[in-house]
Amino acid sequence: MNAIPSVDLRDFTSEDSVRKQKFIKEIGAAFEDIGFVALRGHFLEPALVENLYGQIKSFFQLPQETKDQYEIEGIGGQRGYTSFGKEHAKGRKEGDLKEFWHFGQYVENNDALKAEYPDNVSVAELPEIDEVGKETFQMLEKTARYVLRALALHLELEETYFDEWITNGNSILRPIHYPPIKEEPKNAVRAAAHGDINLITLLMGAHGKGLQVQNHEGEWVDAIAEPDQLMINVGDMLSRLSNNKLKSTIHQVVNPPKELWGTSRYSIPFFMHPISEMPLNCLENCVDDENPKGFEDTTAGEYLQERLIELGLVKK
């Protein structure tokens, strides 16, 4: 496969059962094959996207000493600012050529989870960024809920199987800045080849090319969303749960051609996580003689902690 399949969420949310089944079949097939899909018909308005990009560009243009005030020690980069080069892909020592910000869950009606998650970080210099980030987070979370309902039906589960696990889930909205490259990188790229940790990732149209997906032949395929599309991919948690029926595909963000080294790239993925208690034990209906159980039992919280250590964001 050398192209990312395209689907329209309005097929699933329509009252037409034929259109709904069409969506389930298309997204299920795409996620069993290349693990990526381009989605139209989501809940994110263009004006909101433009507003958030404006806010995050303003943040990353602040003086470094100002940004550093928003890097919070002891929380593994789960909220606020993470400085350039701090995160690296699993198995690599070289830090990725990026800096980023994290908006986290806006917990409702659950004091225990509110105490478990770090607080979101306000930026004194940008009073609007909180509200714009929150609205974007919630529209992407709403979109992800419907995508997971379709995937639940594809996996022969109750349509709302995921709802209880993703309500107040430990999701992250991550605006990323890949700064201009000033000298020949030493074995480092903007984001080294990796799989995502979470259930599914929703990527807003990036400002600049660079995202590539690895197909079954080991070839790198450009993944470029149209302005009205979200790029959505399977994460490792969903792959484990489905015993690799749904594929968490390796992807990367490559450095631009040398003539474009002087340009920044911005990208905003939303990582849909469940609550920590969600079991990631392989679903019984995804295990058989031809597909024996491939993963040990664990929970989302345990798996996340393990991966954050591997990424260099949390110390053992």
N, C-alpha and C positions, 0 to 999 in steps of 0.2 A: 504494500500500500504506500503510495507516494503523495497522498493528499489527505488532509484531515476532513472527515465527514462532517456535514452540516445538518443540524436539526432545528426545529422551531418549537419552543416550549408552549406556544399557543395551541399546538395540536393536542398536547396533554391536558391543558387547562380548559379546553373547549368542552361543550356538552355532547360532542359527537364521539361515540364509542369507537368508531372506525378510525378516526384521527388519533384518538388516545392510544389505541393498540399500535398504530403506525409508529408513533413516537417511542413507545416502549420497545418495539422491535428494533428500530433504528439505533437508539442510544445503547441498547443492550448489545447489539452486534458490534458497534464501534468500540465499546469498552471491553468486549471480549477479544477484539482484534488489536487495534493500536493504542487503546486506552485514553484517547483524546477525542474531543468533539468540539465543533464550533456551534454555539447556541444563540439563536435569535429569540425574540419574544420574551425576554427577561424583564425584570421589574426596575431596572436601573435607567433613569432618564438621562439623556445626553447633557442637559444643563448641570446635573449633579456631578457627573463625571468630570466635566470641564472645571467646575468649581473646586473639586477635590484636587485635581492636578495643579490648579493655580495655588492652592494652599500649601501643598507639599513641596512644590518648587520653591515657594517663598521660604519654607522652613530650611530646606537643604542649602539655600543661598545665604543663610545666616552665618556669622563668623563661627569658626570652629569652636572657640572657647564658649560661645553661647550654646551651641548644640550639645557640647559635652556636659553641660549642666543638666541635661535631660536623659543622660545615660545612668540608669539606676542600678546600683550594685546589688548582687545577691538574688536576682530574679531571673537569671538566665536569658536576659534580653526579651522577656515576654511582654513588656510594656515599654513605651517610650522609645528612646533612641539607641541604636547600636552602631558604633563607629566603624569606619572603613577597615576592611580586611579582617574583622574579628571572627566572622563565621567562615567555616570551610566545609566542603562536601565530605561525606563519610569516606574514610580511607585516605584522605589527602591531608597534607600539612600546610599547603599554600592557602592563604586566606583568599576568599573571593573578592573581586575588585568592586565592592559595593558598600554602601551604608544604607541603613533603613530605619523606619519608624514602625511601631506596633500599636494599633488600636485593638483592645480586647473586648470580651463580652460585656454587655450592659445587663447585668443580672436583674431579673424581676422575680419577686415573691419567693426568694430562696436565700435566707440569711447564711446558711452553711456554705453555699457556693460563693456568696459574696465575700465571705471571710477567706475562702480557699484561694480565690483568684487575686492577683495584684490589682491595685487601682489603676485606672487609666491616668495618663499623665497630661496635664494641661500645659499649653505653651503660652507664656505671658505675652510674648511678642505677636502672637497670632490668635486673637480671641475667638475667631470664627472656626478654627480648625476642628475643635471638639465636636461641634454640632454637625458640621459637614461630614466628618469621619463617622459619627454615630449613624447618621441617616444612610450613608453608603453601606456601612456594615449591615444594617438591618435589611436593606433591599437585596443585598447579595445573600444574606442568610435566608430570606424568604424564597429567593430563586433556588437556592441549594436544597431547601426542604422539598420542593416539588420534584426536582431532579432525583432526589433520594427516594421519593415515593414511587417514581417510575421504575427505579432500579430494584426496589423491594418487590414490585410485581414481576419484574423480569426474573428475579431470584426465587419466585414462587412463595413469597412471604406476604403477610398482610400489608396492604398499601401503606399503613401508618407505622410499620415496624420501627422505623428509625426515629419517629417523632419524639418519643419519650427520652431517647438518648441524646438528641441534638438540642432539645429545649434547654436554654442556658448553657449550651456546650462551650468548651474551652477554645472557641474559634478565634482566629487572628486575621486582621486586615493589615497587610504589610505594604505600605508605599516604599518603593526601592529607588535609590539613585545610584546609577553607575556613572561615576565622574569621568571627565575627559582623561584619556591615557597619556601620561606625560613622558614615559620612557618605555623601552621594550620590556614587557612583563616577563618575569622569570618563572616560567611554567605555571602562570596563573591566568585565569580567564574570569570574565564577569560573574559567571556562576558555573562551576564545574559540574560535570555530569552527575545526576542524582535522581532519586525517586523522592516524592513528597511523603511526609509522615502520616498525614491525616486521612479522612474518609474521601473527600473530593476537594479539588482546588478550582476556584473560579478566577480567571485572569481577565481583568479589564484590558481593553485595547491598549497595548504598550506604545509609548512615544519613542519609536525607533525599533528597527529590526534586530534580530539576534537569537530569538528563541528557536531551538531545534529539538525535534523528537526523533528517537532512534526506532526504526522499524525492525521487522523480523529478520531482515537480511543484514542488520547491523549498520545500515545506511542512515545518515542524518537528514531528516526532512524538515524544511522550514515550516514553522507553525505561525502563521500570520492571520490574525482575526481581522475581519472587516470592522469599520467603525461601530456598527450596530450589533456586533457579536461579542460574546464572552467565550474565551477558550476554557474548556473544562476538562480536567483529567482525574483519573483514579489515583488515590493515594495508597500508601502501603497498608493502612488500617483496613480499608475496604478490600484490598487484595487478600489480606490474611483471612478476613471474615468469610470471603467467598472461596477460600482455598485456591486462590489464583485463577478463578473463573473470570473475574474482572481484572484486567491487567494494569498494574502500576508501572507505567512506561518510563524508562530513563530519558531525561531531557537535560538541556544545558542552555546557557546563554553565552554565545561566542563573542570574542572581541571583534569590533568592526574592522573593515579594511584600514590600512595605515592612514590613508588620506582623510578618514573620518575620526581619527583618534581624538581630535580636539572637541568632539561633541559629547554631550551628556546623553544618557538613556534613562528614561523613567518607566517604571512598571508597577502595577498595583494588583498583586494576587490576594485572594481571600481564601484562607485555609479553614475549611469546615471540619471542626473537631467535635466529637461527642463529649459528654461528661466523663470524668475519670473512671467511673464505675462500670462503664460499658464493657461487657465481655467481648473479646475479639476471637473467641474460640471458633474454629471453622464450622460453618453451618452444616448440619447433618446432611441436608439435601445437596450439598456441593462435594460430598465425599462418597466415593464408590471404589470398586476394584480397579477401574482404569485411572481414577484420580484419588489415590490414597491421601490421607491427611498430611499436609505438608508443613504445618506450623504448630509450635507448642501453644498451649492455652496461655492467655495473658489478658490483662485489661488495658484499656486505652491509656489510663494514667501511668501504668508501669511501662508501657511501650514508649510513650512520649518521653519519660524521664531517661530511658535507655538511649533514645535517639539524640536528645539534647546533649548528652555527654559525648556521643560520637561526633557531634557537630562542633564541639569545642565551646559551647555556650554555657555549660554547667560542668563544674569540677566534680570528680568522684568523691 
